Amino acid sequence: MRTQTENTARVVVIGAGMAGARLAARVPGVTVIGEEAHAPYNRVLLAEVLAGRYEPDVIALPPAEVRRGVRVVRIDRADRLVHCDDGGVIGYERLVLATGSNPVLPPLRGLGHTLPDGVHPFRTLDDCLALRAAVRPGVRAVVIGGGLLGVSAARALAECGAQVVLAQQGEHLMERQLDAEAAGMLRRHLEALGVEVHTECRVRGLRCTDGETPAVRAVEMADGYELEADITVLACGVRPRAGLAQAAGLEVRKGIVVDDELRTSDPYIHAVGDCAEHAGTVYGLAGAALEQADVLTEVLAGRPARYGGTRALTRLTLRSPAATPVTAGPAGGLDLAAFGDSRPMPGDDVIRLADATRGAYRTVVVRGDRLAGGVLFGDLAAVGTLARTWQDDDALPADMSLLHLLTNDGGF
């Protein structure tokens, strides 16, 4: 094992996810340290790998120089060193924390520090490949969590032939992005794929086999009902991975606190991506991670740049069986786009169009002279114009009919 200090790098990045890989591609002479054995990949496409549409090499990001399979165990801020689990010690002039996030493991009976056989998180490529190896036609799968990740996992498992149950504690699916009507359309689409959806239900625990290696057999609901399960997928959200920063004495709240130059409480250390908290917000979105990495590229080069937050668009495409009442989109699938705040406040204008025949639904919220947010299902011809207007925070023309917002074929 190496114990000597290696050459000091101008910039060291801890984390080889999408933000770390972006920095590796754009910052000269950067040293990137990544825990995963895989080359950097696009985690947005993990559900496509699980469904079998893509092989892992398809979602690989452009080649970057990464020290793979190495974990940083300690940051020495006084001497500007990072200590690795392989004995390596690397000096830095600037350090970037791109440590990402960990899946939230809910406090369920039967779920300890070691996951029972058949219980899978769904966050990394290794998680995805382990789940894909366990799925076969007819296997009983329960997905806990009805957010974007849970919906994506349930859809992919159904496409693999599994008997899927999706359990969501909230009132409807994807509560952060969708209103009740759009969530109802999404639910009907999943049900058409064969997914059994339960909302407003709380999971109490897991029933597992006894023995040295317990395996999941059922998911227990708070009302006493049991869902038989050969596989259980935990899609209960993520939490910023800030342990290294906290141990090093950096300011951590929900995530690692950064300013507009993505600088932490230590002027020589920056943070980007899922681990970073900017202006009280932890985004947990790939778009925000890439945008932060681009701003930090300029900062590290000594050019003036500031991060003002991300106005992110969520998109999801679901394939449909040959004929369903909610079939839409160019290939018989369902396209969804959500952005901003789609829940109206007093005084807001709401414009909504729905076409039950085509399975299309559009709603936008206008607050004053600005577009506050919206949800679009099915025909997304207008999403490009709407998203650009919202992302740029442009004032809407005073003489424009609000209905024009939903009938403009702006393209995407």
C-alpha positions as CSV (number, residue, x, y, z in Angstrom):
1,M,0.0,0.0,0.0
2,R,1.2,3.5,-0.7
3,T,1.7,5.8,2.2
4,Q,3.8,8.6,0.7
5,T,2.2,11.9,-0.4
6,E,1.8,12.0,-4.1
7,N,2.3,15.1,-6.3
8,T,0.0,18.0,-5.4
9,A,-2.7,18.5,-8.0
10,R,-4.0,21.9,-8.9
11,V,-7.6,20.6,-8.6
12,V,-8.7,17.3,-6.9
13,V,-12.3,16.2,-7.4
14,I,-13.8,13.6,-5.0
15,G,-16.6,11.9,-6.9
16,A,-16.9,10.6,-10.4
17,G,-20.6,11.1,-11.0
18,M,-22.0,13.4,-13.7
19,A,-20.7,16.6,-12.0
20,G,-17.2,15.1,-11.4
21,A,-17.0,13.8,-14.9
22,R,-18.0,17.1,-16.4
23,L,-15.2,18.8,-14.4
24,A,-12.7,16.1,-15.5
25,A,-13.6,16.9,-19.2
26,R,-13.3,20.7,-18.8
27,V,-10.7,21.5,-16.2
28,P,-7.1,20.9,-17.3
29,G,-4.9,18.8,-15.0
30,V,-7.7,17.7,-12.7
31,T,-7.4,14.5,-10.6
32,V,-10.8,12.8,-10.1
33,I,-11.2,10.1,-7.5
34,G,-14.3,7.8,-7.8
35,E,-15.5,5.0,-5.5
36,E,-17.3,3.0,-8.3
37,A,-15.3,0.6,-10.4
38,H,-17.3,1.7,-13.5
39,A,-16.4,4.6,-15.7
40,P,-18.6,7.7,-15.2
41,Y,-22.1,7.2,-16.6
42,N,-25.4,9.0,-17.1
43,R,-27.5,8.0,-14.1
44,V,-30.6,9.5,-15.6
45,L,-30.7,6.5,-18.0
46,L,-30.4,3.7,-15.3
47,A,-34.1,2.8,-15.8
48,E,-33.4,2.1,-19.5
49,V,-30.6,-0.2,-18.5
50,L,-32.9,-2.0,-16.0
51,A,-35.5,-2.4,-18.7
52,G,-32.9,-4.0,-21.0
53,R,-33.1,-1.3,-23.7
54,Y,-29.6,-0.1,-23.1
55,E,-26.4,-1.9,-22.1
56,P,-24.2,-0.2,-19.5
57,D,-21.7,1.0,-22.2
58,V,-24.4,3.0,-23.9
59,I,-24.9,5.3,-20.9
60,A,-21.2,5.9,-20.4
61,L,-20.2,9.5,-20.4
62,P,-17.3,10.8,-22.6
63,P,-14.0,9.3,-21.4
64,A,-12.4,11.0,-18.5
65,E,-9.3,10.3,-16.4
66,V,-10.6,8.9,-13.2
67,R,-8.9,7.0,-10.4
68,R,-11.6,4.3,-10.0
69,G,-12.5,2.1,-7.1
70,V,-10.8,4.4,-4.6
71,R,-12.6,5.9,-1.6
72,V,-11.4,9.1,0.2
73,V,-11.5,8.5,3.9
74,R,-10.3,11.9,5.3
75,I,-9.7,15.5,4.3
76,D,-6.8,17.3,6.0
77,R,-7.7,20.9,5.5
78,A,-4.6,22.3,7.3
79,D,-2.1,20.6,5.0
80,R,-4.5,20.4,2.0
81,L,-4.4,16.6,1.7
82,V,-6.9,13.9,0.9
83,H,-6.3,10.4,2.4
84,C,-7.6,7.4,0.4
85,D,-8.5,3.9,1.5
86,D,-5.7,2.5,-0.7
87,G,-3.1,4.3,1.4
88,G,-2.6,7.1,-1.2
89,V,-2.3,10.7,0.0
90,I,-2.9,13.5,-2.6
91,G,-2.2,17.1,-2.1
92,Y,-4.5,19.8,-3.6
93,E,-4.5,23.5,-4.3
94,R,-8.3,23.4,-4.8
95,L,-10.6,20.5,-3.7
96,V,-14.1,19.9,-5.2
97,L,-16.6,17.7,-3.3
98,A,-18.9,16.0,-5.8
99,T,-19.8,13.1,-3.5
100,G,-23.4,12.9,-4.6
101,S,-26.1,11.4,-2.5
102,N,-27.1,8.2,-0.8
103,P,-30.5,6.5,-1.1
104,V,-32.8,7.0,1.9
105,L,-33.4,3.7,3.7
106,P,-36.7,4.0,5.5
107,P,-37.1,3.0,9.1
108,L,-38.8,-0.3,8.4
109,R,-39.1,-3.3,10.7
110,G,-36.8,-6.0,9.3
111,L,-34.5,-3.6,7.5
112,G,-31.1,-3.3,9.2
113,H,-27.6,-2.0,8.2
114,T,-27.3,-5.1,5.9
115,L,-30.1,-5.4,3.4
116,P,-31.9,-8.8,3.3
117,D,-31.6,-10.7,0.0
118,G,-34.0,-9.4,-2.5
119,V,-34.0,-5.8,-1.2
120,H,-32.5,-3.4,-3.6
121,P,-31.8,0.4,-3.6
122,F,-31.9,1.9,-7.0
123,R,-29.2,4.6,-7.2
124,T,-26.0,3.3,-8.9
125,L,-25.2,1.2,-11.9
126,D,-24.3,-1.7,-9.6
127,D,-27.7,-1.4,-8.0
128,C,-29.3,-1.5,-11.4
129,L,-27.3,-4.5,-12.6
130,A,-28.0,-6.4,-9.4
131,L,-31.7,-5.7,-9.8
132,R,-31.6,-6.7,-13.5
133,A,-30.0,-10.0,-12.7
134,A,-32.7,-10.7,-10.1
135,V,-35.7,-10.0,-12.4
136,R,-37.3,-12.6,-14.5
137,P,-40.9,-13.0,-15.9
138,G,-43.4,-13.5,-13.2
139,V,-41.2,-12.5,-10.3
140,R,-43.2,-10.5,-7.6
141,A,-41.7,-7.0,-7.2
142,V,-42.8,-4.3,-4.7
143,V,-41.5,-0.8,-5.3
144,I,-41.6,1.5,-2.2
145,G,-41.9,5.1,-3.2
146,G,-43.9,6.8,-5.9
147,G,-41.7,9.6,-6.9
148,L,-39.8,9.9,-10.2
149,L,-37.3,7.2,-9.3
150,G,-40.0,4.8,-8.1
151,V,-42.2,5.3,-11.2
152,S,-39.2,4.7,-13.4
153,A,-38.2,1.6,-11.6
154,A,-41.8,0.2,-11.6
155,R,-42.1,0.8,-15.3
156,A,-38.8,-0.9,-16.1
157,L,-39.6,-3.9,-13.9
158,A,-43.0,-4.3,-15.6
159,E,-41.3,-4.2,-19.0
160,C,-39.1,-7.1,-17.8
161,G,-42.2,-9.1,-17.1
162,A,-42.3,-8.8,-13.3
163,Q,-45.6,-8.6,-11.4
164,V,-45.1,-5.1,-10.0
165,V,-46.8,-3.3,-7.1
166,L,-46.0,0.3,-6.5
167,A,-46.6,1.6,-2.9
168,Q,-46.8,5.4,-2.4
169,Q,-47.4,7.0,1.0
170,G,-48.7,10.2,-0.4
171,E,-52.0,11.1,-2.0
172,H,-50.8,10.6,-5.6
173,L,-47.7,9.8,-7.7
174,M,-44.9,12.2,-8.2
175,E,-46.3,14.7,-5.7
176,R,-43.4,17.1,-6.1
177,Q,-44.0,17.6,-9.8
178,L,-47.6,16.7,-10.7
179,D,-51.1,17.9,-9.8
180,A,-53.8,15.4,-9.0
181,E,-55.2,15.2,-12.5
182,A,-51.8,14.6,-14.2
183,A,-50.9,12.1,-11.5
184,G,-54.2,10.2,-12.2
185,M,-53.2,10.0,-15.9
186,L,-49.8,8.6,-14.9
187,R,-51.4,6.1,-12.6
188,R,-53.7,4.8,-15.3
189,H,-50.8,4.5,-17.7
190,L,-48.8,2.4,-15.2
191,E,-51.8,0.3,-14.6
192,A,-52.1,-0.3,-18.3
193,L,-48.6,-1.6,-18.2
194,G,-49.7,-4.1,-15.5
195,V,-48.4,-2.2,-12.4
196,E,-50.7,-2.3,-9.4
197,V,-50.6,1.1,-7.8
198,H,-51.4,1.8,-4.1
199,T,-51.4,5.4,-2.8
200,E,-52.0,6.8,0.7
201,C,-50.6,3.6,2.2
202,R,-47.8,3.4,4.7
203,V,-45.3,0.5,4.7
204,R,-44.5,-0.8,8.2
205,G,-41.9,-3.4,7.6
206,L,-40.5,-6.4,5.7
207,R,-41.2,-10.0,6.4
208,C,-38.1,-12.0,5.8
209,T,-37.0,-15.6,6.1
210,D,-35.1,-16.7,9.3
211,G,-31.6,-17.8,9.2
212,E,-28.1,-16.5,8.6
213,T,-29.0,-14.9,5.3
214,P,-32.5,-13.5,5.6
215,A,-34.4,-13.0,2.3
216,V,-37.5,-10.8,1.8
217,R,-40.8,-12.6,1.4
218,A,-43.4,-9.8,1.9
219,V,-43.9,-6.1,2.5
220,E,-46.1,-5.4,5.5
221,M,-48.5,-2.4,5.3
222,A,-49.6,-0.4,8.3
223,D,-53.1,-1.7,8.0
224,G,-51.8,-5.3,8.4
225,Y,-52.1,-6.1,4.7
226,E,-49.1,-7.9,3.2
227,L,-47.8,-7.7,-0.4
228,E,-45.9,-10.8,-1.3
229,A,-42.5,-10.0,-2.7
230,D,-39.5,-11.8,-4.2
231,I,-37.9,-8.4,-4.8
232,T,-38.3,-5.1,-3.0
233,V,-37.0,-1.9,-4.5
234,L,-36.4,1.1,-2.1
235,A,-37.1,4.3,-4.0
236,C,-37.7,6.6,-1.0
237,G,-35.6,9.5,-2.0
238,V,-32.0,10.5,-1.5
239,R,-29.9,12.3,1.1
240,P,-26.8,14.5,0.3
241,R,-23.6,12.6,1.0
242,A,-21.9,15.1,3.3
243,G,-20.1,12.9,5.9
244,L,-16.6,13.7,4.6
245,A,-17.3,17.4,4.7
246,Q,-18.8,17.2,8.1
247,A,-15.9,15.3,9.5
248,A,-13.6,18.0,8.0
249,G,-15.4,20.7,9.8
250,L,-17.1,22.3,6.8
251,E,-20.5,23.9,7.2
252,V,-23.3,21.4,6.5
253,R,-27.0,21.9,6.8
254,K,-29.2,19.8,4.5
255,G,-26.1,19.6,2.3
256,I,-22.7,21.1,2.1
257,V,-23.3,24.8,2.1
258,V,-21.9,26.8,-0.8
259,D,-22.0,30.3,-2.1
260,D,-22.5,31.6,-5.6
261,E,-19.0,30.5,-6.6
262,L,-19.8,27.0,-5.2
263,R,-17.3,27.7,-2.5
264,T,-17.8,26.0,0.9
265,S,-16.9,27.5,4.3
266,D,-13.2,26.7,3.4
267,P,-12.1,29.0,0.6
268,Y,-10.0,26.2,-1.0
269,I,-12.9,23.7,-1.1
270,H,-15.9,23.8,-3.4
271,A,-18.9,21.5,-3.7
272,V,-21.2,20.7,-6.6
273,G,-24.1,18.3,-7.4
274,D,-26.3,16.4,-5.1
275,C,-24.2,17.0,-2.1
276,A,-24.2,20.8,-2.3
277,E,-26.7,23.2,-0.8
278,H,-27.0,26.6,-2.4
279,A,-29.2,29.3,-1.0
280,G,-31.0,26.8,1.1
281,T,-31.8,24.4,-1.8
282,V,-30.4,20.9,-2.4
283,Y,-31.4,20.1,-6.0
284,G,-30.7,16.4,-6.4
285,L,-31.1,16.8,-10.2
286,A,-28.7,16.0,-13.0
287,G,-29.3,19.3,-14.7
288,A,-28.4,21.3,-11.6
289,A,-25.2,19.2,-11.1
290,L,-24.1,19.9,-14.7
291,E,-24.9,23.6,-14.5
292,Q,-22.9,23.9,-11.2
293,A,-20.0,22.1,-12.8
294,D,-20.0,24.5,-15.7
295,V,-20.0,27.5,-13.4
296,L,-17.2,26.0,-11.3
297,T,-15.1,25.4,-14.4
298,E,-15.1,29.1,-15.0
299,V,-14.4,29.9,-11.4
300,L,-11.4,27.6,-11.3
301,A,-10.1,29.1,-14.5
302,G,-10.1,32.5,-12.8
303,R,-13.0,33.9,-15.0
304,P,-15.9,35.7,-13.4
305,A,-18.9,33.3,-13.0
306,R,-21.7,33.0,-10.4
307,Y,-24.3,30.3,-9.8
308,G,-27.8,31.7,-9.3
309,G,-29.7,28.5,-8.9
310,T,-31.2,26.1,-11.4
311,R,-34.7,26.2,-13.0
312,A,-34.9,22.5,-13.9
313,L,-37.3,20.7,-16.2
314,T,-38.3,17.1,-15.3
315,R,-39.0,14.8,-18.3
316,L,-40.1,11.2,-18.3
317,T,-41.0,8.9,-21.2
318,L,-43.1,5.7,-20.6
319,R,-43.6,3.1,-23.3
320,S,-47.2,1.8,-23.7
321,P,-48.6,-1.5,-24.7
322,A,-50.1,-1.5,-28.2
323,A,-53.4,0.0,-27.3
324,T,-54.4,1.8,-24.1
325,P,-56.8,4.7,-23.4
326,V,-53.8,6.9,-22.5
327,T,-51.6,6.2,-25.4
328,A,-49.8,9.3,-26.7
329,G,-46.5,10.3,-28.2
330,P,-44.7,9.3,-31.4
331,A,-44.0,5.7,-30.5
332,G,-47.2,4.8,-28.5
333,G,-45.6,6.0,-25.3
334,L,-46.5,8.7,-22.8
335,D,-44.3,11.8,-22.5
336,L,-44.4,13.9,-19.4
337,A,-42.8,17.2,-18.6
338,A,-43.0,19.2,-15.4
339,F,-41.3,22.5,-14.4
340,G,-41.6,25.1,-11.7
341,D,-44.5,25.4,-9.3
342,S,-47.6,23.9,-10.8
343,R,-49.7,24.4,-7.6
344,P,-51.6,27.7,-8.0
345,M,-51.6,30.4,-5.3
346,P,-54.4,32.9,-4.7
347,G,-54.5,35.4,-7.6
348,D,-52.7,33.1,-10.0
349,D,-54.1,32.4,-13.5
350,V,-54.4,28.7,-14.4
351,I,-54.8,27.6,-18.1
352,R,-55.6,24.0,-18.7
353,L,-56.3,21.9,-21.8
354,A,-57.2,18.2,-21.7
355,D,-57.9,15.8,-24.6
356,A,-59.1,12.5,-23.3
357,T,-59.1,10.9,-26.7
358,R,-55.4,11.5,-27.3
359,G,-54.5,11.2,-23.7
360,A,-53.0,14.8,-23.8
361,Y,-53.1,17.1,-20.8
362,R,-51.5,20.6,-20.4
363,T,-51.7,23.0,-17.5
364,V,-49.6,26.1,-16.7
365,V,-49.7,28.6,-13.8
366,V,-49.2,32.3,-14.5
367,R,-48.2,34.5,-11.5
368,G,-48.3,38.1,-12.4
369,D,-46.5,38.5,-15.7
370,R,-44.4,35.4,-15.3
371,L,-44.8,31.7,-16.0
372,A,-44.7,30.0,-12.5
373,G,-44.8,26.4,-13.7
374,G,-46.7,23.7,-15.6
375,V,-47.3,20.1,-16.3
376,L,-47.6,18.6,-19.8
377,F,-48.6,15.1,-20.8
378,G,-48.8,13.4,-24.1
379,D,-48.3,15.9,-27.0
380,L,-45.3,18.0,-25.9
381,A,-45.1,20.2,-28.9
382,A,-45.3,23.3,-26.8
383,V,-42.8,22.3,-24.1
384,G,-39.8,23.9,-25.7
385,T,-41.2,27.3,-25.8
386,L,-42.8,27.1,-22.4
387,A,-39.6,25.7,-20.8
388,R,-37.4,28.4,-22.3
389,T,-39.9,31.2,-21.2
390,W,-39.8,29.8,-17.6
391,Q,-36.1,29.1,-17.5
392,D,-35.3,32.6,-18.7
393,D,-37.9,34.1,-16.3
394,D,-39.1,36.3,-19.1
395,A,-42.1,38.5,-18.7
396,L,-45.1,37.4,-20.8
397,P,-46.2,39.9,-23.5
398,A,-49.0,42.0,-22.2
399,D,-51.1,41.6,-25.3
400,M,-50.7,37.8,-25.5
401,S,-53.7,35.5,-24.9
402,L,-52.8,33.1,-22.1
403,L,-54.5,30.3,-24.1
404,H,-51.6,30.9,-26.6
405,L,-49.2,29.4,-24.1
406,L,-50.8,25.9,-24.6
407,T,-51.5,26.1,-28.3
408,N,-48.0,27.3,-29.4
409,D,-46.2,24.6,-31.3
410,G,-42.8,25.7,-30.1
411,G,-41.1,22.3,-30.4
412,F,-38.6,20.8,-28.1
